[in-house]
Amino acid sequence: MMPSMKKIGLLPTAMLILVIGLTLLEPRFWAGQNLLNVLRGGSLLFIVAAGQMLVLIARGFDLSVGAVMALTSVVSTSVMVALTGTMGDGSIIALGVLAGVGTGIIIGICNGICVAVLGITPFMVTLAMASIVTGVALLLTNGIPIYGFPAGFTTWGRTSWIGLPPAVYGAFVIGALLFAIQRYTPLGMHLYAIGGNTHASNLSGLHVKKYQVLVYVASAVLASLASLLLTAQLGSGQGSIGNAVALQSIGAAVIAGVSLQGGVGKVEQVALGALFLLVLNNAMDLLRIESKTQAIVMGLFIIVVVALDEYKKKVKIA
């Protein structure tokens, strides 16, 4: 007897239906290069969505991840270009990467302090931060891509190991680390507790503000890592990287069961959610659906998912 949809899970069932339908309608889906592109894109989205998941679990919200990606790309490549000729390429690349990650850390700390210490709502803080950071990225570049950094950085970004790009390995390592944290460490349990009931967590002695700052830093750092991988793949620093990733990362997390009310979410489900969104995007590309229509479809899809999340909340309360 076939297992019921409830036992399999709604998201895996939806993924299976999507893949079967796409196979019937567009056999090119199974082309090697297409699958590689989906896997690469899904891995990059997962890295960002994993950080978004941590913020959502702690009852937060991060709309600044796309802007973090943009500024990380600009800062890291600008540093590399500025240092070209002063030292070995390996050292230049390392310093550029550190500058990019440092950018994420600074933005994450700013977000965390505004939310945890100043008490500003996460939506307003990260929306304002997204505007500020995007403006800085565009100001630094005037909208012009940055070239001239060591070729080794691009070579690394476009290489493959056992047929897979670096983004896939990065996603696997990050996923495994977060899986272990969520399942086997006090940190994971504390984040769930804070998201489930912030007031009770405060009364129980948890350093709620510290954890709130920590999740925003983690979200920004993961966005920076995704940006570095994408920048290396593209071969240029760009202030427009990550334009739509904030919405996509929230969508990937929510369709994976991460609650907007906090306290719920598993990293393995987020990985499947990110892959589902990329397969859906790929399906629309293969079916030659124009980009404007794709944006409408994705927006409507995420609204439906969020509405279902709100409905489940009301049912539980009732």
C-alpha positions, 0 to 999 in steps of 0.5 A: 500500500502506498504511504499517505500524503500526510506521512510523506509530508506536503513539501516532498509530495509537492516536489514529487508532483512538480518533478513528474509534471516537469518531466512530462512537459519538458524533458530538457529538465533532466539535461546535465547542465540544467540539473547542475544549474538548479543544484547550484542555485538551490544551494546558494538560496539554501545558504541564505534561507538557513540564516533566515530560518535562524532569525525566524525561529527566534521570532525575528525577520531579516529583509536585509539579506539581499542588500548584504549580498550586494555590499559583500560582493562590492567590498570583497572585490574592491579590496582585492582590486585595491591590493592587486600587485602588493602581495600574492594572489592567495593572500589578496583573495583571503583578505577580500573574503575576510572583508566580505564576511566582516561586512556581513558581521557588521551589518548583522550586529547592527540589525541585532542591536537595533532589535534586541537592545533598542527594541525596534521591530525586526521588519522596520529595522531590516527594511531600513538596513536593506535600503541603507546597505543597498544605497552604499553598494550602489554608491561605491560602484555607480552601478558598474561591475567591478573587475580586475581582481585575481583570476584565481578567485573566479577560477575557484568559483567556476571549478567543480569537484566530482562534478559539483560546484563549490556552492553545493559543498558549502551548502552541505557543510552549513546544513550539516553544522546547523542540523547538529546545532539544532538537534544536539546542542543547548544553543538549538534548544534555546533558540526554539525556546526563545521563539516559542515564548520570549517572555518565559525564556527571559524569566528562565534566565536565558540571555535572550538579547545575546541570542537575538543578536547572534541570529542576525549576525548568523543570517548576515554572515551566511548571506555574505558567504552565499554572495562570495560564492556567487561573485566568484562564479560570475567573475565580477563584483556587483551591487545588484546581486541578491535583489530578490533573495530576501523574498525567496529566502523567506519563502523557502523557509516558510514553505519548509514549515518554519513558522513566522510566529517563531519557535518552529523550523528544521534545516533539512526541511529548509534545504528541500524548500530552497530546492523546490523554489529553484525547481519551480523557477526552472520549470517556468524558465523551461516553459518560456514563461516571461520573467514578469509573469514569473515574479507574479507567480512567485509572489502569489505562491508565497502569499498563499504559503504565508496565509496557510501558516497563519491559518494553521496558527489560528486552528491551533489557538482554536 
